[in-house]
Amino acid sequence: MKHTREEMVNSVPQTGFFGHPKGLGILFFVEFWERFSYYGMRAILVYYMYDKVVNGGLGMDQTTASSIASMYGALIFMTGIFGGWLADRVLGSRRSLMYGAVLIMAGHIAMSLPFGVPSFLASMFLIIIGSGLMKPNISNVVGGLYHKSDDRMDAGFVIFYMSVNMGALVSPFIVGALQKNYNYHIGFLAAAIGMALALIAYIIFQKRSLGLVGLAPTHPLSAQEKAKYTKIITITVLLLIALIVITLKMGILTFGTFSIVVTILGVLLPIIYFTTMYRSNDVTSTERSRLLAYIPLFIAGVMFWSIQEQGANVLSIFAKEQTQLDLNKVFGIDFTVPAAWFQSVNPIFIVLLAPFISAMWTKLGKYNPSTPLKFAFGLFFAGISFLVMIIPAMTSQGELYNPMWLVLSFFLCVIGELCLSPTGSSVSVKLAPEAFSSQMLSLWFLTNASAQAINAQLVKLVEPMGYTNYFGFIGGLAIVLFVILLLMNKWVSRKMEGIH
């Protein structure tokens, strides 16, 4: 049975959670612990991959570890497209969310087991599929708590996304300390416990808090479509299994070749998306013009996320291998910082700076920069965040970097993120063709997927180039794109056809 949005929420607005629907409270709790598990695991993942087996790691080389970390992030965003489709057409958002949470928890449990590469691969598979089911659908359920005319919705999403930053802020401190004082598997177990708490709370409170929101698929498959898609999915899965078996036996399927496949997908998927929308008969000439305006913004988004996401692999390794973590040698404080703690720097600055940046845009009023300019500012700060790392390399004379250089790099990148990321979500909705309103936001998420897919190859340049040249190359590339976008500002604004 299909329920309308009006049936899913009460006619009288709920105010059980700080003036918002009480369901927001349980979703806030679930998202906090899901993000705790994700960012906690990610904080030590790259170390686990390249650390020596005798230390409890997998013994990979650093380049392979960085490349796999990028592939992992890319695939999580790519599977979100399938997760959204499955919820809309088959399961509904609530069931997709729950199944995703179960798979994520199972993935973290697998990672906490000391079985080396087999449990690592099983964990990656489970978490990627689980995140693809959960990530897009929990946001969809949040939106379903409100009537379209409810002016509390924007504020509700702000509260909800605070849970993301809180989980990302807290988890590296806890998981990083557990890994440092005990071992990797205890750290991964903490991530599993966090996800288990989210799942238990959701199962207990979801019926009384969420009502009918997201229970049914919004556009369920017909009987004919079910038969068609069952056949397509079955054949696809069997072909993939056969391909994996054959390539494994031939010795072709390696992390290196798989990273190339992921990178190709990261480039092809947005091209297919753009082409499908642009050539659709349901898209008007005005909407096509707006799609053309979106292309340079999309490319800028990919460049930005390429730098931002390297905080979890390239800069993460840099923090452990090239940074002075013994604060006694820097500030005279008798304490050694776990390298994983640097993963909390980004969310700390987001929490501190987001209100200031938001207030600044409002205060500027009619002088508020255009969307292309905000994207350009985002690229500028991202590029500078890498270029600034060249300075200590020129003066350190082979010594370990002062940790404040790394903090400064994260700080600059966060300023860029706050210029570009919220603007990207907003402009994706504004420039979306009517017939593709939902898919345009999926396209925006692909900026991150494509960035991390490309990173799977870019990070291989660190070893041959060295950190100084690598930071200069990537940072310089961002500055070049910043200049190009500045020069294209008027063209992009004109093609946006009245959208500011």
N, C-alpha and C positions, 0 to 999 in steps of 0.2 A: 504494500500500500504506500502510495506517495503522499507525503505531507507537505503542505505549503509552508512558506516561511512564517506566515501569521500563526499557523497551528503550532509551530515549533517553539514559539515564545509566548509568554503570557500577555494578555491584552493590557494588563497593568504592569508597567516597568518594574522589574525586581531591583531591590537595593540592598541585597544581603551581604555584599562584599564591598565595603567602603563606597557605598552609593552605586554599585554596579551589580549585575546579576550574580547570584551566589555561585553559579557554575564557573565564573571567572576565577574564583578562589581555588577550586580543585585543579583547573587547567594551569593556573600559575604554579601550583605545587608540583604538578606532573612535569611541566616544562623546566622548572628549576632543576629537578633531579635528573631529568634526561640530559640537559645541558651540562650538569655536574659530571655525569658519566662520560659524555662525549669529550668535553674539554679536559677532564682529568686524564682520560686514557690518552688523548692526543698529546698532552704535556710530556709524557714519558715514552710515547710510541717510537719516535725516531731513535732515541737512546737505546731502547730495547732491541731494535733491529740491528744496530751496528756495534753494540757492546760485545765484548768477548763472551764466548760460551761459558767459560769458567766463571764469569761474573753474572751468569744468568741470562745473558743476551743471546741473539741469534747468530752473531758473528758475521753479519753482512758488511760490505764496505759502505762508507758514508754516502757515496754517490747513489748507490742502489737504494739505501734507506730513504734518502731525500726524495728520490723518484717515486718510490712506492707510497710514501706519505702523500705526495701530490696526487697520484692516481686514486688513492683512497678518498680524498676530498672531492675529486672530480666525479667519481662514480656515485657518491652519496647525492650530489645535486642532480646527476643525470637520472638516477632511479626515481627521483621525486616526480618526474614527468609521468612515469608509469604508475606511481603510487596515487597521483591525483586522478588519473584516468580510471584506475581500478575502483577508487572510492565513488566517483561520479556514476560509473556504469554498472558496478557489481556489488560492492560491499557496503557502501555508505561510509562517511567519514569516521564514525565512532568505532566501527569494527576494524577499519583499516588502521586507525590509531592504536587500538589495543593489540592487534596482531603484530604491528610494528614494534610496540614496546616489549612484547614477549621475545621477539627475535633479537632485539638489541640487548636485552638482559642475557639471553643465551649466548650471544656473541661475547659479552664481557666475561661471562663465566668461563667460556672456552679459553679466552686469553689469560685467565688467572690460573689455568692448569699448566703444569710444567712439562708439556709434551712437544715443545719446540715448534718447528715449522708447520706440522699438520694442524695443531690447535690454532696457530696464528692465522693460517689460511681459512680455516673454518670460521674463526672469529670475524675476519674481514668480510667474508661472504654474508654472514648473518647480520652484522651491523649495517652493511651497505643496503641490503634489502629492507631491513627493519627501519632504517632512517628514511628510506624512500617512501615507505608506507606512512610513517609517523609525521615527518617534517611538514609536508604541505597540508595535512589533514587536521592537525591540532589548531593551526591558524584558521582553517575553515570553520571549525566548531566554535572558536571564539567569535567569529563574525556572525555565526548563526544565533548567538545569544541575544542579539539586538535586532529590533526592527530597522529597516533601511532608513527610516526617518529619525531614528534615535540619535540625537547629537552627542551621546556619551560614547559612541563607538570608537572614535579616534582616541579618546582618552583611555578607553578600555584596552586598546592595542598598545598604547604607551606603557600601561601598567603590566600587561602581559610580557612585552619585550624586555622589561626590567628584569624579569625572571631569567632571561637568557644571559644578560650581563652579570647578574648576581651568581648564577651557576658557573659561568666562565671565570669569574673573579675568585671564587672560593676554592674550586676544585684543584687547581694546580698547587695551591699551598698544601692541601691535605694529601693528595696523591703523591706530589713531589717529595714531601717529608717521609711518607711511608716507604717510597721507593729508596730514598737515601738511607733511611735508618734500618730497613728490613730488606726487601727485595722487590723486583718488578712485579711479581705475581700478587703480592699483598696490595700493591698499588692498584693493579687491575681489578682485584677483588673488591676494593673500595668503590670503584666505578660500577661494578656489578650490583653491589648493595644499594647504591644510590638509585640505579634503575629499578631495582626490586621495590624500593620504597614508593617510587612513582607509580608503578604498576598496581601495587596493593591498594594504595590510596584511590587510584582511579576506579578499580573494580568495586570498592566498597561504596564510594560516594557518587559515582557517575549517574546512576538512575535517578536519585533524588535531587541531584543538582542540575543535570543537563536536560531532563525531560525527554522530548522527542527530537531534540536538535541533532542532526547528522546521523540519525538511525537508518534512514533509507537512502539509497542512491538517488541523486537528483535527476539523472537521465538514464534509467535502467535499460539494459539490453533487452531487445525483443527476443522471442524464441528463435527466430531465424538468425539474428545477430549472435546469440549465444553459441549456436552450432557453428557458425562461421568463425568466430574468434577462438573457440575451443580447438578447432582444427588448425588454425594458424599458429596458435601458441604451442600446441602439442608438437607440430612439425618443427617449429623453430627451436624448441627445447631439445628435441631429439637430434637435430642437426648440430646444435651447439655442443651437446655431449659427444657426438661422433667426432666433431672437429677437434675438441679438446683431447680426446683419447688418441686420435691419429697424430696430432702435432706433438703430444707428449712422447709417444713412441718414436717419433722421428727426431726428437730432440730440438724441435723448432720452438715450442712454447716455453719461453723463458720470461723472467720479469722484464727484460729489455724489449723483447718483441711485443709483449702485452702492453707495455707503456706506449709503444708506437701506435698500437691499435686504439688505445684510449685517447691519445692525442689527435688522431685522425677523426675519431668520433666527436671530440670537443670542437673541432673546426667545422665538420660537416653538419652537425645538428642545427646550429643557429642559421647556417646558410639555407638548409632545407626549410626551417621555420619561416625565415624572411621571404623566401621564394614562394612558398605556399600562400602566405598572406598577401603578398604583393600581386600575385596573379589571380587571386580569387575574384570571381564575378560579384561576390557580396561586398567587395571593398570599393568605395567611391574614389574619385580622383583626389579629393581633399585628403582622404585617409591615406592614399598612396604617397602623397606629398609628405605627410607626417611620418610615414614609414621611412622615407629617404632621410628625413631629419634625424631619425632614431639611429641610423647606421653608425655615424661617427660617435654618437654617445655610447653606443654598445661597445665599439672598439676601445673607447676611453675606459669604460667599465672593466673590460678584460685586462687592460694594462694595469689599472689600479689594483684589481684583486690579485693579479700576478705577484705584485710586490707585497701586498698586505698578507697574503696567505703564506709567503715564504717566512713569515715570522714563526711558523710552526715547524719548519724543517731547516732551511739554511741558517736563519738567525738562531734557531734553537741549538743547532750544532755549534754555531759560533759562540753562543753563550757558554757552552760547556768546555769547548776546546781552546778558545782564544780570549776569554774574558777572565779577569781576576775576580774570583768568587770569594776569596778570603778577605773579608772586610777589615781585618786587622792590618793588612798591608796597604789599605786605601784610606780608611777613616779611623783606624785605631780601635775598631770594635771587634771583640773576640767572637766572631761568628762567621761560619762559611755558608753562603747562600746556596741552596739547591738550585741547579740550573733550571729546573722545571718552573720555578717561581716566576721567571721572566714572562711566562705565558699569561700571568695575571696582570701584567703592566697595561696591556691593551684595554681590557674591560675597566680597569681602575680609571684610566684617562677618559674613557667613554662616559662613565657615570659622572665624572667631575665636569667634563667639558660640554656634554650634550645640552644641559639647560642654558649655558652661556651662548653657544652657537645658535640655538633655537631663538633665544631672546634677541640676539643680534640681527637675525634675518627679519624678525618682526619690527624691531626698532628702525631698521633702514627704510621700511615702508616702500615708497615708490622708487627708492634707490636700491632696492633689493636686486642683486645681480640676476641676470637671466640664467636659465637652466644650463646652456652651453658654458657660460662663465663659471658656474659652480662646479661643473664637471672638470673644467680646465684647472680650477684651484685645487680640486682633488688630486689631479695628476701631478700638479706642481709640488704639493707637499709630499706625495708618495715618492716622487723622484728625489727630492731633497733628503728624504729620510734615508735613502741609500747612499746618496752622494756624501752626506755628512760623515759616513763611516770611513771615508777615505782619509779624513784629517788625522785621526789618531794613528792610522797605519803609516803615515808619513813622519810621525814624531815618536812612535813607541820604541823604535830601534830593537824590534824583536821581542819586546816585553808583552805581557798580557794586557789587554785593553782595560781601561778604567770602565767599570760597569755602567757609569752614568752616560757613556756614549751610546750604549745599547738602549738605555731608558729614553734618551733624547730621540733616537731613531723611531722608537715606538710612539713617542709623543707626537712627532711630526706626522707620522702616518695616520694617527687617530684624527688629527685636525682634517686631513684629506678625506678620511672616511666619513666624517660628519658633514663635510661639504657635498660629497658625492653619493653616498649610499642612500640616505633618506630621499634625496632628490631623484635618484634613479627609480626607486619604487613608485614615487609620485608621478613622474613623467611617463612611466610605462603605462600607468592607468590612463593618463590624459591623452596620450598619443595612440592608444589602442583603437583599431578599427572595431566598430560595433559588433561585428560577427566573430571577433577574436578577443573579446575583452578579457576573458580569463586566461587565455593562452599567452597574452602579452606579458603578464607577470611571470609566467613560467619562462618566457624568453629572457626576462631580466635575470632570473636565477641562473640562467645558462651563462651569464657573464662570468660568474664564479666558477662554474663547471669547466668552461672553456679555458679560463685562466689557469686553473690547476692542472688541466690536461696538458696545456702547453708547458707549464712548469715541470712536468715529468721529464721533458727534454732539456729545458733551460738549466735545471740544477746540475746537469751533467757537465756544464761548463765551469763550475766552481773549481774543480780540481786542476784542469789544464790552465785556466786563467789566473787562479789565485783570487783570494777574497777582494783585494784592492781593485784589481781590474774588473772583476765581476760586478762589484757594487757600482763602479764607474759606468760600466756598459749598460746595466739595467736601469740605473738612475738616469743616465744620459738619454736613454731611449724614451723614458717617461717625459723628460723635459722637452724633447723634440716633438712628441705628440701634444704636449701642453701648448707649444707655440703654434702648431698646426691648427689645433682646436680654437685658439684665440683668433687666428686669421679667418677661420670658418664661422665665427660667431654669428655674423650678420646673415650669412647664407642659411645656417641651421635655423636661426630664429625665424627667417622668412618662410622656410619650408614647413615650420611648425603650424603655419596657418592660424595665427591668432592665439595659440597656446603659449603662455608666458613661462 
